[in-house]
Amino acid sequence: GKYEDAITFYNKAIAIKSEYAEAQYNLGNVLKELGKYAEAIVSYDRAIQLNPNDAQTYNNLGIVWNELAKHEKAIASYKIAIELKFDYAEAYSNLGNALKDLGKYEEAIVSYEKAIKFKPNFSDAQYNLGNVLNELGKHDDAIAFYNKAIELTPNYAEAYNNLGNVLKSLGRYNEAAVTYNKAIDIKPDFADARYNLGIVLNELKKYDESIASYKKAIEL
């Protein structure tokens, strides 16, 4: 496939010029996409040895560490990325994700807010901030940030789903149903949204529709 071709290409480039930091970085990216995290780390580490001032490499290395649930190592990588590029919104958002995974919600909020400060149209950071606020029971604030994420990225199915979850938890079942349906319109194979829709339809005593939604979720 295209990834294997890319790996072959970058390995050839590295064989010709071993100090080619960009090829090491790109190889790391391809390996990351393939879920070959241990190999990706090796490539990113080599890229950093060759070019210690590249913020993107540290950011992507952090993503891999976070995928491996090595959150402290991820945080260290993101912080170096931010030191190298003070307005690196993506690194701030990723740092927020790692802090959230460790249950450090207040620190995560600060990180997401910095991401949004440097990149106001960053829908993922708005969405991630909504998730943390929801975890803290700040439902109105969470709703506002999910809506902002949707405003910025109208086809953001996950944001619609999580918005539906907040509305559901507040007993606003009709609004939740509308929101889950929007998620499903965008992403018809979104099993979680169909399952959640089944829950609110049951609460609304629309039992046949509820069962149909559950069945569809299970099929997916």
C-alpha positions as a Markdown table, in Angstrom:
| # | Residue | x | y | z |
|---|---|---|---|---|
| 1 | Gly | 0.0 | 0.0 | 0.0 |
| 2 | Lys | 0.9 | 3.7 | 0.0 |
| 3 | Tyr | 2.4 | 3.5 | 3.5 |
| 4 | Glu | 4.7 | 0.7 | 2.7 |
| 5 | Asp | 5.9 | 2.6 | -0.5 |
| 6 | Ala | 6.5 | 5.6 | 1.7 |
| 7 | Ile | 8.6 | 3.6 | 4.2 |
| 8 | Thr | 10.7 | 2.2 | 1.3 |
| 9 | Phe | 11.2 | 5.7 | -0.1 |
| 10 | Tyr | 12.3 | 7.3 | 3.2 |
| 11 | Asn | 14.6 | 4.3 | 4.0 |
| 12 | Lys | 16.3 | 4.8 | 0.7 |
| 13 | Ala | 16.6 | 8.5 | 1.3 |
| 14 | Ile | 18.2 | 7.8 | 4.7 |
| 15 | Ala | 20.5 | 5.2 | 3.2 |
| 16 | Ile | 21.8 | 7.8 | 0.8 |
| 17 | Lys | 22.1 | 10.5 | 3.4 |
| 18 | Ser | 22.0 | 9.2 | 6.9 |
| 19 | Glu | 21.9 | 12.7 | 8.5 |
| 20 | Tyr | 18.6 | 13.5 | 6.7 |
| 21 | Ala | 16.5 | 14.6 | 9.6 |
| 22 | Glu | 13.4 | 15.3 | 7.6 |
| 23 | Ala | 13.4 | 11.7 | 6.2 |
| 24 | Gln | 13.6 | 10.3 | 9.7 |
| 25 | Tyr | 10.8 | 12.5 | 10.8 |
| 26 | Asn | 8.6 | 11.5 | 7.8 |
| 27 | Leu | 9.4 | 7.9 | 8.3 |
| 28 | Gly | 8.3 | 8.3 | 12.0 |
| 29 | Asn | 5.0 | 9.8 | 10.8 |
| 30 | Val | 4.3 | 6.9 | 8.5 |
| 31 | Leu | 5.1 | 4.3 | 11.2 |
| 32 | Lys | 2.9 | 6.2 | 13.6 |
| 33 | Glu | 0.0 | 6.0 | 11.2 |
| 34 | Leu | 0.5 | 2.3 | 10.9 |
| 35 | Gly | 0.5 | 1.9 | 14.6 |
| 36 | Lys | 4.2 | 0.8 | 14.6 |
| 37 | Tyr | 4.9 | 2.9 | 17.6 |
| 38 | Ala | 8.2 | 1.4 | 18.8 |
| 39 | Glu | 9.7 | 1.9 | 15.4 |
| 40 | Ala | 8.2 | 5.4 | 15.1 |
| 41 | Ile | 9.9 | 6.4 | 18.4 |
| 42 | Val | 13.3 | 5.2 | 17.0 |
| 43 | Ser | 12.8 | 7.3 | 13.9 |
| 44 | Tyr | 11.7 | 10.4 | 15.8 |
| 45 | Asp | 14.6 | 10.0 | 18.3 |
| 46 | Arg | 17.0 | 9.9 | 15.3 |
| 47 | Ala | 15.4 | 13.0 | 13.8 |
| 48 | Ile | 15.8 | 14.8 | 17.1 |
| 49 | Gln | 19.5 | 13.9 | 17.3 |
| 50 | Leu | 20.0 | 15.3 | 13.8 |
| 51 | Asn | 17.7 | 18.4 | 14.4 |
| 52 | Pro | 17.1 | 19.1 | 18.1 |
| 53 | Asn | 15.1 | 22.3 | 17.4 |
| 54 | Asp | 12.2 | 20.9 | 15.4 |
| 55 | Ala | 9.1 | 21.3 | 17.5 |
| 56 | Gln | 6.9 | 19.1 | 15.3 |
| 57 | Thr | 9.1 | 16.1 | 15.9 |
| 58 | Tyr | 8.7 | 16.5 | 19.6 |
| 59 | Asn | 5.0 | 16.9 | 19.3 |
| 60 | Asn | 4.6 | 13.8 | 17.2 |
| 61 | Leu | 6.8 | 11.8 | 19.5 |
| 62 | Gly | 4.5 | 12.9 | 22.3 |
| 63 | Ile | 1.5 | 11.6 | 20.4 |
| 64 | Val | 3.1 | 8.2 | 20.1 |
| 65 | Trp | 4.0 | 8.1 | 23.8 |
| 66 | Asn | 0.4 | 9.0 | 24.6 |
| 67 | Glu | -0.9 | 6.2 | 22.4 |
| 68 | Leu | 1.3 | 3.8 | 24.4 |
| 69 | Ala | -0.2 | 5.3 | 27.7 |
| 70 | Lys | 3.2 | 6.7 | 28.6 |
| 71 | His | 1.6 | 10.0 | 29.6 |
| 72 | Glu | 4.5 | 11.5 | 31.5 |
| 73 | Lys | 6.9 | 10.9 | 28.6 |
| 74 | Ala | 4.2 | 12.4 | 26.3 |
| 75 | Ile | 3.9 | 15.5 | 28.5 |
| 76 | Ala | 7.7 | 15.9 | 28.5 |
| 77 | Ser | 7.8 | 15.8 | 24.7 |
| 78 | Tyr | 4.9 | 18.3 | 24.3 |
| 79 | Lys | 6.6 | 20.7 | 26.7 |
| 80 | Ile | 9.8 | 20.7 | 24.7 |
| 81 | Ala | 7.7 | 21.3 | 21.5 |
| 82 | Ile | 6.1 | 24.3 | 23.2 |
| 83 | Glu | 9.5 | 25.6 | 24.5 |
| 84 | Leu | 10.7 | 25.5 | 20.9 |
| 85 | Lys | 7.5 | 27.1 | 19.5 |
| 86 | Phe | 5.7 | 29.1 | 22.1 |
| 87 | Asp | 2.4 | 29.4 | 20.1 |
| 88 | Tyr | 2.2 | 25.8 | 19.1 |
| 89 | Ala | -1.6 | 25.3 | 19.4 |
| 90 | Glu | -1.6 | 21.6 | 18.5 |
| 91 | Ala | 1.1 | 20.8 | 21.1 |
| 92 | Tyr | -0.9 | 22.6 | 23.8 |
| 93 | Ser | -4.0 | 20.6 | 22.8 |
| 94 | Asn | -2.1 | 17.4 | 22.8 |
| 95 | Leu | -0.6 | 18.3 | 26.2 |
| 96 | Gly | -4.1 | 18.9 | 27.5 |
| 97 | Asn | -5.1 | 15.4 | 26.3 |
| 98 | Ala | -2.2 | 13.8 | 28.2 |
| 99 | Leu | -3.0 | 15.8 | 31.3 |
| 100 | Lys | -6.6 | 14.8 | 31.0 |
| 101 | Asp | -5.7 | 11.1 | 30.7 |
| 102 | Leu | -3.8 | 11.5 | 34.1 |
| 103 | Gly | -6.9 | 13.1 | 35.7 |
| 104 | Lys | -5.2 | 16.5 | 35.9 |
| 105 | Tyr | -8.3 | 18.3 | 34.6 |
| 106 | Glu | -7.5 | 21.8 | 35.8 |
| 107 | Glu | -4.0 | 21.7 | 34.1 |
| 108 | Ala | -5.6 | 20.3 | 31.0 |
| 109 | Ile | -8.1 | 23.2 | 30.9 |
| 110 | Val | -5.2 | 25.7 | 31.0 |
| 111 | Ser | -3.5 | 23.9 | 28.2 |
| 112 | Tyr | -6.6 | 23.7 | 26.0 |
| 113 | Glu | -7.3 | 27.4 | 26.6 |
| 114 | Lys | -3.8 | 28.3 | 25.5 |
| 115 | Ala | -4.3 | 26.2 | 22.3 |
| 116 | Ile | -7.5 | 28.2 | 21.6 |
| 117 | Lys | -5.8 | 31.5 | 22.4 |
| 118 | Phe | -3.1 | 30.8 | 19.8 |
| 119 | Lys | -5.6 | 29.2 | 17.3 |
| 120 | Pro | -9.1 | 30.4 | 17.9 |
| 121 | Asn | -10.6 | 28.3 | 15.1 |
| 122 | Phe | -9.1 | 25.1 | 16.5 |
| 123 | Ser | -12.2 | 22.9 | 16.7 |
| 124 | Asp | -10.4 | 19.9 | 18.3 |
| 125 | Ala | -9.2 | 22.0 | 21.2 |
| 126 | Gln | -12.7 | 23.4 | 21.7 |
| 127 | Tyr | -14.1 | 19.8 | 21.6 |
| 128 | Asn | -11.4 | 18.5 | 24.0 |
| 129 | Leu | -12.1 | 21.4 | 26.4 |
| 130 | Gly | -15.7 | 20.5 | 26.3 |
| 131 | Asn | -14.9 | 16.9 | 27.3 |
| 132 | Val | -12.9 | 18.0 | 30.4 |
| 133 | Leu | -15.6 | 20.5 | 31.5 |
| 134 | Asn | -18.2 | 17.7 | 31.1 |
| 135 | Glu | -16.0 | 15.4 | 33.3 |
| 136 | Leu | -16.0 | 18.2 | 35.9 |
| 137 | Gly | -19.8 | 18.5 | 35.8 |
| 138 | Lys | -19.6 | 22.0 | 34.2 |
| 139 | His | -22.4 | 21.1 | 31.7 |
| 140 | Asp | -23.3 | 24.5 | 30.5 |
| 141 | Asp | -19.7 | 25.4 | 29.7 |
| 142 | Ala | -19.2 | 22.0 | 28.0 |
| 143 | Ile | -22.3 | 22.6 | 25.8 |
| 144 | Ala | -20.9 | 26.0 | 24.8 |
| 145 | Phe | -17.5 | 24.5 | 23.7 |
| 146 | Tyr | -19.1 | 21.6 | 21.8 |
| 147 | Asn | -21.3 | 24.1 | 20.0 |
| 148 | Lys | -18.3 | 26.2 | 19.2 |
| 149 | Ala | -16.5 | 23.1 | 17.8 |
| 150 | Ile | -19.5 | 22.3 | 15.7 |
| 151 | Glu | -19.7 | 25.9 | 14.5 |
| 152 | Leu | -16.1 | 25.7 | 13.4 |
| 153 | Thr | -16.4 | 22.2 | 11.9 |
| 154 | Pro | -20.0 | 21.5 | 11.0 |
| 155 | Asn | -19.4 | 17.8 | 10.2 |
| 156 | Tyr | -17.9 | 17.1 | 13.6 |
| 157 | Ala | -19.8 | 13.9 | 14.5 |
| 158 | Glu | -18.0 | 13.2 | 17.7 |
| 159 | Ala | -18.8 | 16.7 | 19.0 |
| 160 | Tyr | -22.5 | 16.2 | 18.2 |
| 161 | Asn | -22.4 | 12.8 | 20.0 |
| 162 | Asn | -20.8 | 14.2 | 23.1 |
| 163 | Leu | -23.1 | 17.2 | 23.1 |
| 164 | Gly | -25.9 | 14.7 | 23.0 |
| 165 | Asn | -24.4 | 13.0 | 26.0 |
| 166 | Val | -24.5 | 16.2 | 28.1 |
| 167 | Leu | -28.0 | 17.0 | 27.0 |
| 168 | Lys | -29.0 | 13.4 | 27.9 |
| 169 | Ser | -27.4 | 13.7 | 31.4 |
| 170 | Leu | -29.5 | 16.9 | 31.9 |
| 171 | Gly | -32.7 | 15.0 | 31.0 |
| 172 | Arg | -33.0 | 17.1 | 27.8 |
| 173 | Tyr | -34.0 | 14.0 | 25.8 |
| 174 | Asn | -35.6 | 15.6 | 22.8 |
| 175 | Glu | -32.6 | 17.9 | 22.2 |
| 176 | Ala | -30.3 | 15.0 | 22.7 |
| 177 | Ala | -32.2 | 12.9 | 20.1 |
| 178 | Val | -31.9 | 15.7 | 17.5 |
| 179 | Thr | -28.2 | 16.0 | 18.3 |
| 180 | Tyr | -27.5 | 12.2 | 18.0 |
| 181 | Asn | -29.4 | 12.1 | 14.7 |
| 182 | Lys | -27.1 | 14.9 | 13.4 |
| 183 | Ala | -24.0 | 12.8 | 14.4 |
| 184 | Ile | -25.5 | 9.8 | 12.6 |
| 185 | Asp | -26.4 | 11.8 | 9.5 |
| 186 | Ile | -22.7 | 12.8 | 9.3 |
| 187 | Lys | -21.3 | 9.4 | 10.2 |
| 188 | Pro | -23.9 | 6.6 | 9.5 |
| 189 | Asp | -21.6 | 3.9 | 10.9 |
| 190 | Phe | -21.3 | 5.7 | 14.3 |
| 191 | Ala | -22.4 | 2.9 | 16.6 |
| 192 | Asp | -22.0 | 5.0 | 19.8 |
| 193 | Ala | -24.3 | 7.7 | 18.6 |
| 194 | Arg | -26.9 | 5.0 | 17.5 |
| 195 | Tyr | -26.7 | 3.3 | 20.9 |
| 196 | Asn | -27.0 | 6.7 | 22.7 |
| 197 | Leu | -30.0 | 7.6 | 20.5 |
| 198 | Gly | -31.6 | 4.3 | 21.6 |
| 199 | Ile | -31.2 | 5.3 | 25.2 |
| 200 | Val | -33.0 | 8.7 | 24.8 |
| 201 | Leu | -35.7 | 7.2 | 22.6 |
| 202 | Asn | -36.4 | 4.7 | 25.3 |
| 203 | Glu | -36.6 | 7.6 | 27.8 |
| 204 | Leu | -39.1 | 9.3 | 25.5 |
| 205 | Lys | -41.1 | 6.1 | 25.4 |
| 206 | Lys | -40.5 | 5.7 | 21.7 |
| 207 | Tyr | -39.8 | 2.0 | 22.2 |
| 208 | Asp | -39.9 | 0.7 | 18.6 |
| 209 | Glu | -37.6 | 3.4 | 17.4 |
| 210 | Ser | -35.3 | 2.8 | 20.4 |
| 211 | Ile | -35.1 | -1.0 | 19.7 |
| 212 | Ala | -34.3 | -0.2 | 16.0 |
| 213 | Ser | -31.5 | 2.1 | 17.0 |
| 214 | Tyr | -30.0 | -0.4 | 19.4 |
| 215 | Lys | -30.2 | -3.1 | 16.7 |
| 216 | Lys | -28.4 | -0.9 | 14.2 |
| 217 | Ala | -25.7 | -0.1 | 16.8 |
| 218 | Ile | -25.1 | -3.8 | 17.4 |
| 219 | Glu | -24.9 | -4.5 | 13.7 |
| 220 | Leu | -22.1 | -1.9 | 13.4 |
